[in-house]
Amino acid sequence: MKVKITLLIVTFGMIAGILGLHSNTIEQSVKDIPLIHQLVQSTASPDEPIDSPPLEHIYVTVLSNDPEYGYNFREIQVQPQVISKQEDPLLPVYMQTSPELGDESGEGIPNATIEIRGNSARRAELQSFKIRLNDGTELWGNQDVINLNKHPYDKTHVRNKLSYDLIELISDLPSLDTRFVRFYIKDLTASTPSDEFIDYGLFTHVEQVNKAYMERHFLDSDGYLYKAINFEFYRYPDILRDRNDPLYDKEKFETLLEIGGRGVPREAANAA
């Protein structure tokens, strides 16, 4: 019980620190927080509807198998851990935000691709997906990559969004746009093609960090970007080396951190 109480106190202390709610200034700090972030008693009648966070809806029609490896949609779901990440099948799809919109071309012309996303999450029973909009397709929320995370190990489905919403409260620290999404799929690659959209349930979209993200957040679009290939809390000094180090090996470096942006690993090595 003492351990649980301590953890609760530490957790609250961390959140309080983020929001600036120090004990000696808690009353003033709460007043300074925008009303939307304050906990207030509702004055609404029980019969009146209560506003809730917006829920996006995405409908995807899987048009054909992966053109390079021949996988259909069911195959990339049931054996994602068997399929090599180097293959990373991309299936042509038509994405829309309403089931009534339909394929504007009327000819089954794809406007996006879909793939399984994640690393260890690929082994989970419930899959996460990545949708990449084709060039010329209208952006979704000013974004051309949609990351739909199922969060199979978070039964609340709110930890990811809550974390990024809290980060938004920290000055000079860019966060990621996160949205709850109800995802529907019509699979035309199945042995018995579906003629209706199947509800795949609730997902959380997390904004893709890329050049477009940098531009949207008024950052240097050619700035430094690094992607953890397999995130762990280890330093790996023999691999994460400064590019001026005689023993620096770019290929080995990218087994841990994929290099983007300017492609200069000095800052990553020094900060790792």
MITORFI-717186 format. One record per atom (N, C-alpha, C): residue in three letters; x negated, z, y. Coordinates in steps of 0.05 Angstrom, whole numbers, padded with zeros to 5 digits, always signed. Layout:
N
ALAXZY ...
# end
This chain:
272
MET-00016+00000-00024 MET+00000+00000+00000 MET-00017+00000+00025 LYS-00039+00015+00025 LYS-00057+00016+00048 LYS-00069-00011+00053 VAL-00076-00026+00032 VAL-00087-00052+00035 VAL-00067-00071+00047 LYS-00042-00070+00038 LYS-00021-00088+00049 LYS-00017-00082+00078 ILE-00015-00056+00085 ILE-00011-00048+00113 ILE-00034-00058+00130 THR-00059-00055+00121 THR-00082-00063+00136 THR-00081-00093+00140 LEU-00074-00109+00120 LEU-00072-00138+00122 LEU-00051-00146+00143 LEU-00029-00132+00142 LEU-00008-00138+00162 LEU-00017-00132+00190 ILE-00031-00110+00194 ILE-00041-00103+00220 ILE-00062-00123+00229 VAL-00080-00131+00211 VAL-00100-00150+00219 VAL-00088-00177+00225 THR-00068-00186+00209 THR-00055-00211+00214 THR-00041-00211+00241 PHE-00026-00189+00247 PHE-00012-00187+00273 PHE-00032-00187+00295 GLY-00055-00173+00290 GLY-00075-00172+00311 GLY-00087-00199+00317 MET-00090-00216+00296 MET-00100-00243+00301 MET-00081-00259+00317 ILE-00055-00258+00310 ILE-00034-00273+00324 ILE-00032-00263+00353 ALA-00033-00236+00356 ALA-00032-00225+00383 ALA-00055-00234+00400 GLY-00079-00236+00387 GLY-00102-00245+00402 GLY-00099-00274+00411 ILE-00088-00290+00394 ILE-00083-00318+00401 ILE-00065-00321+00425 LEU-00043-00305+00424 LEU-00024-00306+00446 LEU-00031-00290+00470 GLY-00053-00275+00469 GLY-00062-00259+00491 GLY-00046-00234+00495 LEU-00035-00223+00473 LEU-00018-00199+00475 LEU-00035-00174+00469 HIS-00054-00168+00487 HIS-00070-00144+00483 HIS-00054-00119+00490 SER-00061-00097+00477 SER-00044-00073+00479 SER-00041-00063+00508 ASN-00062-00066+00524 ASN-00061-00054+00551 ASN-00046-00072+00570 THR-00041-00097+00562 THR-00027-00116+00580 THR-00004-00129+00567 ILE+00006-00117+00545 ILE+00026-00130+00529 ILE+00052-00136+00545 GLU+00060-00118+00562 GLU+00085-00122+00577 GLU+00082-00146+00596 GLN+00060-00147+00611 GLN+00056-00169+00629 GLN+00052-00195+00614 SER+00037-00194+00591 SER+00032-00218+00576 SER+00057-00231+00566 VAL+00076-00214+00556 VAL+00101-00225+00546 VAL+00116-00238+00568 LYS+00115-00227+00592 LYS+00129-00240+00615 LYS+00117-00267+00622 ASP+00091-00270+00617 ASP+00078-00295+00624 ASP+00082-00317+00603 ILE+00092-00310+00579 ILE+00097-00330+00559 ILE+00122-00345+00566 PRO+00121-00372+00564 PRO+00145-00388+00570 PRO+00168-00378+00553 LEU+00192-00379+00565 LEU+00216-00368+00551 LEU+00220-00380+00524 ILE+00212-00405+00520 ILE+00217-00418+00494 ILE+00201-00405+00472 HIS+00179-00390+00479 HIS+00162-00377+00459 HIS+00169-00347+00456 GLN+00187-00337+00473 GLN+00193-00309+00472 GLN+00216-00304+00452 LEU+00214-00280+00439 LEU+00235-00272+00420 LEU+00257-00259+00436 VAL+00280-00271+00438 VAL+00302-00260+00454 VAL+00327-00259+00436 GLN+00345-00241+00443 GLN+00370-00239+00428 GLN+00389-00261+00436 SER+00400-00274+00416 SER+00419-00296+00421 SER+00445-00285+00431 THR+00456-00299+00452 THR+00482-00292+00463 THR+00503-00311+00454 ALA+00496-00329+00436 ALA+00515-00349+00426 ALA+00535-00337+00408 SER+00559-00347+00408 SER+00580-00338+00390 SER+00573-00347+00362 PRO+00581-00331+00342 PRO+00575-00339+00314 PRO+00587-00366+00307 ASP+00608-00374+00322 ASP+00620-00400+00316 ASP+00607-00423+00329 GLU+00588-00417+00348 GLU+00575-00439+00362 GLU+00550-00448+00347 PRO+00545-00475+00346 PRO+00521-00485+00332 PRO+00495-00475+00346 ILE+00474-00470+00331 ILE+00449-00461+00341 ILE+00429-00484+00340 ASP+00415-00490+00362 ASP+00396-00512+00362 ASP+00374-00506+00343 SER+00365-00526+00328 SER+00343-00523+00309 SER+00322-00545+00315 PRO+00297-00541+00305 PRO+00277-00561+00309 PRO+00286-00588+00299 PRO+00278-00610+00313 PRO+00287-00636+00304 PRO+00277-00643+00276 LEU+00293-00656+00260 LEU+00286-00665+00234 LEU+00286-00695+00234 GLU+00262-00707+00229 GLU+00260-00736+00228 GLU+00269-00746+00201 HIS+00277-00771+00200 HIS+00284-00784+00175 HIS+00269-00810+00172 ILE+00257-00814+00149 ILE+00242-00839+00143 ILE+00251-00851+00117 TYR+00257-00876+00118 TYR+00267-00891+00094 TYR+00246-00913+00087 VAL+00237-00913+00062 VAL+00217-00933+00054 VAL+00227-00948+00030 THR+00225-00975+00031 THR+00231-00992+00009 THR+00205-01002-00002 VAL+00199-00995-00028 VAL+00174-01004-00040 VAL+00180-01033-00051 LEU+00166-01052-00039 LEU+00173-01080-00044 LEU+00159-01092-00069 SER+00134-01085-00074 SER+00120-01097-00096 SER+00097-01079-00105 ASN+00084-01086-00127 ASN+00061-01071-00138 ASN+00037-01073-00119 ASP+00018-01055-00123 ASP-00007-01057-00109 ASP-00020-01084-00115 PRO-00026-01101-00095 PRO-00035-01128-00100 PRO-00063-01130-00113 GLU-00079-01109-00110 GLU-00106-01110-00120 GLU-00108-01100-00149 TYR-00094-01078-00155 TYR-00097-01066-00182 TYR-00072-01068-00199 GLY-00050-01075-00186 GLY-00025-01079-00202 GLY-00009-01055-00207 TYR-00016-01032-00196 TYR+00000-01007-00201 TYR+00027-01009-00187 ASN+00048-00999-00201 ASN+00073-00997-00188 ASN+00076-00969-00176 PHE+00099-00964-00163 PHE+00101-00939-00148 PHE+00102-00915-00167 ARG+00116-00917-00190 ARG+00117-00895-00209 ARG+00089-00888-00220 GLU+00073-00908-00225 GLU+00047-00904-00237 GLU+00029-00888-00218 ILE+00030-00894-00192 ILE+00012-00879-00174 ILE+00022-00850-00170 GLN+00047-00845-00178 GLN+00057-00817-00176 GLN+00051-00801-00201 VAL+00054-00813-00224 VAL+00051-00797-00249 VAL+00023-00794-00258 GLN+00004-00811-00248 GLN-00024-00808-00256 GLN-00043-00811-00233 PRO-00038-00797-00211 PRO-00056-00800-00188 PRO-00083-00789-00193 GLN-00085-00769-00210 GLN-00111-00757-00216 GLN-00128-00775-00235 VAL-00114-00794-00248 VAL-00128-00813-00266 VAL-00138-00837-00250 ILE-00122-00846-00231 ILE-00130-00869-00215 ILE-00153-00861-00196 SER-00173-00876-00196 SER-00197-00870-00180 SER-00190-00871-00150 LYS-00202-00852-00135 LYS-00198-00853-00106 LYS-00211-00877-00094 GLN-00230-00889-00108 GLN-00243-00913-00098 GLN-00223-00937-00100 GLU-00205-00935-00119 GLU-00184-00956-00121 GLU-00163-00952-00099 ASP-00153-00927-00097 ASP-00134-00919-00076 ASP-00113-00941-00072 PRO-00095-00945-00091 PRO-00075-00966-00089 PRO-00058-00965-00063 LEU-00053-00988-00051 LEU-00036-00990-00028 LEU-00013-01008-00035 LEU+00011-00997-00035 LEU+00035-01013-00042 LEU+00049-01023-00017 PRO+00056-01049-00015 PRO+00070-01059+00008 PRO+00099-01047+00010 VAL+00107-01038+00033 VAL+00133-01026+00037 VAL+00146-01036+00063 TYR+00172-01031+00065 TYR+00186-01035+00090 TYR+00196-01007+00099 MET+00186-00998+00122 MET+00193-00971+00132 MET+00214-00974+00154 GLN+00233-00956+00154 GLN+00254-00955+00175 GLN+00262-00926+00179 THR+00276-00921+00201 THR+00284-00894+00208 THR+00314-00889+00204 SER+00328-00909+00193 SER+00356-00906+00186 SER+00362-00924+00163 PRO+00379-00916+00144 PRO+00385-00933+00121 PRO+00402-00957+00128 GLU+00414-00956+00151 GLU+00431-00979+00160 GLU+00415-01001+00173 LEU+00390-00995+00182 LEU+00375-01016+00196 LEU+00369-01040+00179 GLY+00360-01035+00155 GLY+00353-01057+00136 GLY+00328-01072+00144 ASP+00320-01090+00127 ASP+00296-01106+00132 ASP+00303-01127+00154 GLU+00291-01123+00177 GLU+00297-01141+00200 GLU+00291-01170+00194 SER+00271-01175+00178 SER+00263-01202+00171 SER+00283-01215+00151 GLY+00296-01197+00135 GLY+00315-01207+00115 GLY+00301-01221+00092 GLU+00274-01220+00091 GLU+00260-01234+00070 GLU+00241-01216+00055 GLY+00244-01190+00057 GLY+00227-01171+00043 GLY+00199-01171+00052 ILE+00194-01177+00078 ILE+00167-01177+00089 ILE+00159-01148+00096 PRO+00137-01138+00085 PRO+00129-01111+00090 PRO+00120-01106+00119 ASN+00125-01082+00128 ASN+00114-01074+00155 ASN+00096-01051+00153 ALA+00089-01042+00128 ALA+00072-01019+00124 ALA+00062-01019+00095 THR+00044-00999+00090 THR+00036-00994+00062 THR+00040-00964+00056 ILE+00042-00958+00031 ILE+00044-00929+00023 ILE+00023-00923+00002 GLU+00013-00899+00002 GLU-00007-00890-00018 GLU-00004-00860-00022 ILE-00016-00850-00044 ILE-00017-00822-00049 ILE-00039-00810-00032 ARG-00035-00787-00019 ARG-00055-00775-00002 ARG-00063-00748-00014 GLY-00086-00739-00004 GLY-00096-00712-00012 GLY-00119-00715-00032 ASN-00131-00692-00038 ASN-00153-00691-00057 ASN-00144-00674-00081 SER-00147-00647-00078 SER-00138-00630-00100 SER-00107-00631-00102 ALA-00094-00637-00080 ALA-00064-00638-00080 ALA-00054-00661-00097 ARG-00071-00680-00104 ARG-00063-00702-00121 ARG-00055-00692-00149 ARG-00066-00669-00157 ARG-00061-00658-00183 ARG-00035-00642-00184 ALA-00022-00639-00161 ALA+00003-00623-00160 ALA+00026-00640-00171 GLU+00047-00626-00179 GLU+00070-00640-00190 GLU+00084-00656-00169 LEU+00085-00645-00144 LEU+00098-00659-00122 LEU+00077-00672-00105 GLN+00080-00698-00100 GLN+00060-00714-00087 GLN+00064-00715-00056 SER+00042-00719-00042 SER+00042-00725-00013 SER+00036-00754-00009 PHE+00045-00765+00013 PHE+00042-00794+00017 PHE+00030-00800+00045 LYS+00017-00823+00046 LYS+00007-00834+00072 LYS+00020-00861+00076 ILE+00031-00865+00100 ILE+00043-00891+00107 ILE+00026-00903+00130 ARG+00016-00927+00127 ARG+00001-00941+00148 ARG+00018-00964+00158 LEU+00025-00964+00183 LEU+00041-00986+00194 LEU+00023-01010+00199 ASN+00033-01034+00192 ASN+00018-01058+00196 ASN+00015-01064+00226 ASP-00006-01079+00233 ASP-00009-01088+00261 ASP+00015-01103+00270 GLY+00024-01096+00294 GLY+00047-01109+00306 GLY+00073-01095+00300 THR+00073-01075+00282 THR+00097-01059+00276 THR+00101-01039+00298 GLU+00126-01034+00305 GLU+00131-01014+00326 GLU+00121-00986+00317 LEU+00108-00972+00334 LEU+00096-00946+00328 LEU+00118-00926+00322 TRP+00112-00906+00306 TRP+00130-00884+00300 TRP+00119-00860+00315 GLY+00134-00851+00335 GLY+00125-00828+00351 GLY+00098-00834+00364 ASN+00093-00859+00372 ASN+00068-00867+00384 ASN+00044-00866+00365 GLN+00050-00867+00339 GLN+00029-00865+00318 GLN+00033-00887+00298 ASP+00011-00897+00287 ASP+00012-00918+00267 ASP+00005-00908+00239 VAL-00001-00883+00236 VAL-00006-00871+00210 VAL+00012-00846+00207 ILE+00026-00845+00185 ILE+00045-00823+00180 ILE+00035-00808+00155 ASN+00027-00783+00158 ASN+00018-00766+00136 ASN+00041-00747+00127 LEU+00052-00753+00104 LEU+00074-00737+00095 LEU+00064-00717+00074 ASN+00062-00692+00082 ASN+00051-00671+00064 ASN+00074-00655+00051 LYS+00072-00653+00025 LYS+00093-00639+00010 LYS+00088-00609+00009 HIS+00062-00601+00013 HIS+00055-00573+00012 HIS+00066-00559-00014 PRO+00058-00568-00037 PRO+00069-00557-00062 PRO+00062-00528-00067 TYR+00041-00518-00053 TYR+00033-00490-00057 TYR+00043-00472-00035 ASP+00058-00482-00016 ASP+00070-00466+00005 ASP+00100-00468+00002 LYS+00112-00448-00010 LYS+00141-00449-00015 LYS+00157-00447+00010 THR+00145-00437+00032 THR+00160-00435+00057 THR+00162-00461+00072 HIS+00142-00479+00067 HIS+00140-00505+00080 HIS+00137-00503+00111 VAL+00127-00480+00120 VAL+00125-00477+00149 VAL+00096-00470+00158 ARG+00079-00462+00140 ARG+00052-00453+00148 ARG+00037-00473+00164 ASN+00037-00498+00155 ASN+00022-00519+00169 ASN+00032-00523+00197 LYS+00058-00527+00200 LYS+00070-00531+00227 LYS+00066-00507+00244 LEU+00070-00483+00233 LEU+00067-00459+00249 LEU+00038-00456+00260 SER+00019-00463+00243 SER-00009-00461+00251 SER-00015-00479+00274 TYR-00007-00505+00273 TYR-00013-00524+00294 TYR+00004-00517+00319 ASP+00028-00506+00316 ASP+00043-00498+00339 ASP+00029-00475+00354 LEU+00017-00457+00339 LEU+00002-00435+00351 LEU-00023-00445+00366 ILE-00036-00464+00353 ILE-00060-00475+00366 ILE-00054-00488+00392 GLU-00029-00500+00395 GLU-00021-00512+00420 GLU-00021-00492+00443 LEU-00019-00466+00437 LEU-00018-00446+00458 LEU-00046-00439+00468 ILE-00067-00449+00454 ILE-00095-00442+00462 ILE-00105-00464+00481 SER-00114-00455+00504 SER-00123-00474+00525 SER-00148-00489+00515 ASP-00150-00514+00523 ASP-00173-00531+00517 ASP-00179-00536+00488 LEU-00159-00532+00471 LEU-00162-00537+00442 LEU-00140-00556+00433 PRO-00146-00581+00429 PRO-00125-00600+00421 PRO-00115-00594+00393 SER-00089-00595+00391 SER-00076-00590+00365 SER-00067-00617+00353 LEU-00051-00616+00332 LEU-00041-00640+00319 LEU-00010-00639+00320 ASP+00001-00663+00325 ASP+00030-00665+00326 ASP+00040-00662+00297 THR+00058-00643+00293 THR+00070-00638+00267 THR+00100-00639+00269 ARG+00112-00652+00249 ARG+00141-00655+00249 ARG+00152-00652+00221 PHE+00176-00641+00219 PHE+00189-00640+00193 PHE+00203-00667+00189 VAL+00200-00677+00164 VAL+00210-00704+00158 VAL+00226-00703+00131 ARG+00249-00714+00131 ARG+00264-00719+00107 ARG+00258-00747+00097 PHE+00248-00749+00073 PHE+00236-00775+00064 PHE+00253-00787+00041 TYR+00259-00813+00044 TYR+00276-00827+00025 TYR+00262-00852+00015 ILE+00264-00858-00011 ILE+00250-00881-00022 ILE+00269-00898-00039 LYS+00267-00924-00036 LYS+00280-00943-00053 LYS+00259-00959-00067 ASP+00256-00956-00093 ASP+00234-00968-00108 ASP+00243-00993-00122 LEU+00233-01016-00112 LEU+00239-01042-00124 LEU+00218-01050-00145 THR+00198-01033-00149 THR+00178-01039-00170 THR+00184-01025-00196 ALA+00205-01009-00197 ALA+00213-00996-00222 ALA+00223-01015-00243 SER+00222-01008-00268 SER+00232-01025-00289 SER+00262-01032-00285 THR+00276-01012-00274 THR+00304-01016-00265 THR+00304-01011-00235 PRO+00301-01031-00218 PRO+00299-01027-00189 PRO+00323-01012-00179 SER+00318-00994-00160 SER+00339-00978-00148 SER+00352-00995-00125 ASP+00378-00992-00123 ASP+00392-01005-00100 ASP+00400-00985-00079 GLU+00392-00960-00082 GLU+00398-00939-00063 GLU+00373-00923-00057 PHE+00372-00911-00034 PHE+00350-00893-00026 PHE+00353-00866-00040 ILE+00331-00857-00052 ILE+00330-00831-00066 ILE+00317-00811-00047 ASP+00330-00788-00044 ASP+00320-00766-00027 ASP+00297-00752-00040 TYR+00273-00754-00028 TYR+00249-00741-00039 TYR+00245-00713-00027 GLY+00263-00705-00009 GLY+00261-00678+00002 GLY+00247-00676+00028 LEU+00239-00651+00034 LEU+00227-00644+00059 LEU+00196-00647+00059 PHE+00185-00659+00079 PHE+00156-00662+00082 PHE+00149-00654+00110 THR+00123-00650+00114 THR+00112-00645+00141 THR+00093-00666+00149 HIS+00099-00680+00170 HIS+00080-00700+00181 HIS+00059-00686+00197 VAL+00034-00693+00192 VAL+00012-00682+00208 VAL-00004-00706+00220 GLU-00007-00705+00246 GLU-00019-00727+00261 GLU-00047-00734+00249 GLN-00052-00760+00247 GLN-00078-00770+00237 GLN-00099-00768+00260 VAL-00122-00757+00253 VAL-00143-00755+00273 VAL-00161-00780+00270 ASN-00158-00797+00290 ASN-00174-00822+00291 ASN-00178-00830+00320 LYS-00187-00854+00324 LYS-00192-00864+00351 LYS-00167-00863+00368 ALA-00144-00870+00357 ALA-00119-00870+00372 ALA-00111-00841+00379 TYR-00117-00822+00361 TYR-00112-00794+00368 TYR-00128-00785+00392 MET-00153-00793+00392 MET-00171-00786+00415 MET-00160-00796+00441 GLU-00150-00821+00440 GLU-00139-00833+00464 GLU-00114-00819+00473 ARG-00096-00813+00454 ARG-00071-00799+00461 ARG-00076-00772+00473 HIS-00098-00759+00466 HIS-00103-00732+00476 HIS-00124-00733+00498 PHE-00128-00756+00510 PHE-00146-00760+00533 PHE-00174-00750+00527 LEU-00183-00756+00503 LEU-00211-00749+00495 LEU-00227-00776+00493 ASP-00253-00773+00490 ASP-00270-00796+00487 ASP-00262-00811+00462 SER-00252-00836+00465 SER-00243-00851+00441 SER-00266-00858+00423 ASP-00290-00857+00433 ASP-00314-00863+00416 ASP-00329-00838+00410 GLY-00315-00815+00411 GLY-00328-00789+00406 GLY-00335-00785+00376 TYR-00345-00762+00371 TYR-00354-00756+00343 TYR-00331-00747+00326 LEU-00329-00759+00303 LEU-00308-00752+00283 LEU-00320-00749+00256 TYR-00313-00727+00243 TYR-00323-00722+00216 TYR-00300-00713+00198 LYS-00298-00723+00174 LYS-00277-00716+00156 LYS-00289-00703+00131 ALA-00279-00678+00126 ALA-00289-00664+00102 ALA-00278-00677+00077 ILE-00296-00686+00059 ILE-00288-00699+00035 ILE-00277-00679+00015 ASN-00289-00656+00013 ASN-00280-00635-00004 ASN-00286-00608+00009 PHE-00267-00597+00024 PHE-00273-00575+00042 PHE-00280-00549+00026 GLU-00303-00537+00034 GLU-00312-00512+00022 GLU-00327-00497+00044 PHE-00328-00470+00042 PHE-00342-00454+00061 PHE-00371-00450+00053 TYR-00386-00473+00051 TYR-00414-00472+00044 TYR-00430-00488+00065 ARG-00455-00481+00069 ARG-00471-00493+00090 ARG-00484-00519+00080 TYR-00492-00521+00055 TYR-00506-00544+00043 TYR-00528-00554+00061 PRO-00548-00538+00067 PRO-00570-00546+00085 PRO-00587-00569+00075 ASP-00588-00573+00049 ASP-00604-00595+00038 ASP-00590-00622+00040 ILE-00564-00621+00047 ILE-00549-00646+00050 ILE-00541-00652+00079 LEU-00530-00631+00092 LEU-00521-00634+00120 LEU-00545-00631+00138 ARG-00560-00652+00141 ARG-00584-00652+00157 ARG-00581-00667+00183 ASP-00597-00660+00203 ASP-00598-00675+00228 ASP-00608-00703+00222 ARG-00597-00723+00236 ARG-00605-00751+00231 ARG-00635-00756+00236 ASN-00648-00739+00252 ASN-00676-00742+00258 ASN-00693-00728+00237 ASP-00681-00714+00219 ASP-00695-00700+00197 ASP-00706-00722+00178 PRO-00731-00721+00171 PRO-00743-00741+00152 PRO-00728-00742+00126 LEU-00715-00720+00118 LEU-00701-00719+00092 LEU-00672-00726+00095 TYR-00663-00733+00118 TYR-00635-00740+00122 TYR-00627-00765+00106 ASP-00605-00762+00091 ASP-00596-00784+00074 ASP-00566-00788+00080 LYS-00560-00810+00093 LYS-00532-00815+00102 LYS-00513-00816+00079 GLU-00521-00828+00057 GLU-00503-00830+00034 GLU-00497-00803+00023 LYS-00517-00785+00021 LYS-00512-00758+00011 LYS-00495-00742+00031 PHE-00502-00746+00057 PHE-00487-00732+00078 PHE-00457-00738+00075 GLU-00450-00763+00070 GLU-00422-00770+00069 GLU-00408-00763+00043 THR-00423-00751+00024 THR-00409-00740+00001 THR-00395-00714+00009 LEU-00403-00703+00032 LEU-00390-00679+00042 LEU-00374-00684+00067 LEU-00386-00699+00086 LEU-00373-00705+00111 LEU-00374-00735+00116 GLU-00350-00747+00117 GLU-00349-00776+00123 GLU-00353-00779+00153 ILE-00370-00797+00161 ILE-00378-00800+00189 ILE-00360-00821+00203 GLY-00348-00814+00225 GLY-00333-00833+00241 GLY-00342-00832+00270 GLY-00327-00845+00288 GLY-00335-00844+00316 GLY-00362-00857+00320 ARG-00379-00842+00335 ARG-00406-00853+00341 ARG-00423-00853+00316 GLY-00416-00838+00296 GLY-00431-00839+00271 GLY-00458-00825+00273 VAL-00460-00805+00290 VAL-00485-00791+00292 VAL-00481-00762+00282 PRO-00493-00755+00259 PRO-00488-00730+00246 PRO-00503-00705+00257 ARG-00516-00708+00280 ARG-00532-00686+00290 ARG-00514-00662+00296 GLU-00493-00666+00311 GLU-00475-00644+00319 GLU-00462-00631+00294 ALA-00454-00647+00275 ALA-00442-00636+00251 ALA-00462-00619+00235 ALA-00486-00628+00233 ALA-00506-00613+00218 ALA-00512-00587+00232 ASN-00514-00587+00258 ASN-00520-00563+00273 ASN-00497-00543+00273 ALA-00472-00554+00271 ALA-00449-00536+00272 ALA-00439-00528+00245 ALA-00449-00540+00224 ALA-00438-00535+00197 ALA-00445-00507+00188 
# end
